[in-house]
Amino acid sequence: MTTSGSRPRPSDDPERDRPSHATATAVLLAAAAALGGFLFGYDSSVINGAVDAIKGRFDLSGFVVGLVVSSALLGCAAGAWFAGPIGDRIGRVRVMLIAGVLFVVSSMGSALAFSAADLTAWRLVGGLAIGAASVIAPAYIAEIAPAAVRGRLGSLQQMAIVLGIFAALVVDYVIARVSDGGASGTFPWGGDAWRWMFASAAVPAVLYGAVALTIPESPRYLVKRRRTAEARRVLRRVMGRGDVDAKIKEIVRSIAEDRPVRLGDLRGNRFGLLPIVWVGILLSVFQQFVGINVIFYYSSSLWQAVGFSESDAMFTSVINSLVNVAFTLVAIALVDRIGRRPLLLAGAAGMAVSLGTLAACFGTAPVVDGEPDLGDVAGPVALVAANVFVASFAATWGPVVWVMLGEMFNNFIRASALAVAAAAQWVANWVITTTFPGISGFSLLLAYGLYTAFSVLAFLFVLRAVPETKGRELEDMDRLAAPRARA
């Protein structure tokens, strides 16, 4: 017993005074889920160093090369479309495990491909895994993260993606350097170097599956499946001293009807879908229509086309990827301080300026032997502009769009709405990736001019239609006002 006015000792209330490791636990769980993002980046970008080798090995035209490179993206759209509903049915963690298996199958199949057709098929399988990871990881992270750090934890998905891109480009560079004849040559252990590039993706895929076996299921999924006791245990780990019972009640209240989510639940009175779903779709489309993945899928071929050696072109791609990683860290530091909308606006402006500079460099360069010759002045300017473009995207649209897609929808529609938005993103990515070889072959000025225009449109879209979600609890998203023009 304590006397009046005395303070209770820690031992009087051990549950209350126990040191909380909730934030650290949330970070670890988010990082584990974000490994899917690492595979997403790795598997989608590993083809960068192999493009020219595949083109020569199978004697492909530029159009067919575009189809092979972009084939994974069609799988991504399908994987993203179905991952949400499947995740609602069997759980987020099981979808992660399925994705891990598909990653392994795709990497080994691509490494053993004997024609462009079966390489395309294996890339489609890998795309299914990438698409599933692109939906499940941000949904899981948003559902286990406290609101105060949700933006930073959500950014781990993009951080993992850019680290995966960086790792893939470094591995491509190393394999090409140690092989006799570059990417088209023979690897020291035997076989074509480009085949080893694809096979290398199996290593992180196995690690991803192993880690997925160790993390708990999403508490919101558990509540939806009426496994409240399990949900309470998970919430205690990530909330610490927070009121777990109150959080359970909030989740129950937000899940108004206990039935499987249908795409019909996304229907709205205007334009077929709810306004907030359209915002998610257009954010996804603009994220891709600025042309960011042209850098990460074709940069080695692009820089070779304007006079770089294969080794220098691959090294330049690695530098682009390092910039991507560095400025993603900037985004993680700022997203919960500045907010989502200001970052998106700043990023769109930076991309418009840098892409406009690239368009000017390529558009004014003299053509030598059928290819633009940037020269001693335009060459360095184009390199700087390319890195400014990557920095502008990495610090803003790259991570922030994924953060918003994970948090902008209310609990009941989140998985399905995120699936629709992510599928739209992959279709947009496919359009850009497929058309770039043809458009750039006709005119690099036209290609980069289009991406500049889309950056300007993205700025106007955010200014007029995108709501701020900073600091809101997920259970409050159903009260999010319809997007409208803001001062």
Buried (B, 14 or more C-beta within 10 A) or exposed (E): EEEEEEEEEEEEEEEEEEEEEBBEBBBBBBBBBBBBBBBBBBBBBBBBBBBBBBBEBBEBEEEBBBBBBBBBBBBBBBBBBBBBBBBBBBBBBBBBBBBBBBBBBBBBBBBBBEEBEEBBBBBBBBBBBBBBBBBBBBBBBBBBBBBEBBBBBBBBBBBBBBBBBBBBBBBBBBBBBEBEEBBBBEBEEEBBBBBBBBBBBBBBBBBBBEBBEEBBBBBBBBBBBEBBEBBBBBBBBBBBEBEBEEBBEBBBEBBEEEEEBEBEBBEEEEEEBBBBBBBBBBBBBBBBBBBBBBBBBBBBBBBBBBBBEBBEBBBBBBBBBBBBBBBBBBBBEBBBEBBBBBBBBBBBBBBBBBBBBBBBBBBEBEEEEEEBEBBEEBBEBBBBBBBBBBBBBBBBBBBBBBBBBBBBBBBBBBBBBBBBBBBBBBBBBBBBBBBBBEBBBEBBBEBBBBBBBBBBBBBEBBBEBBBBBBEBEBBBBBEBEEBEEEE
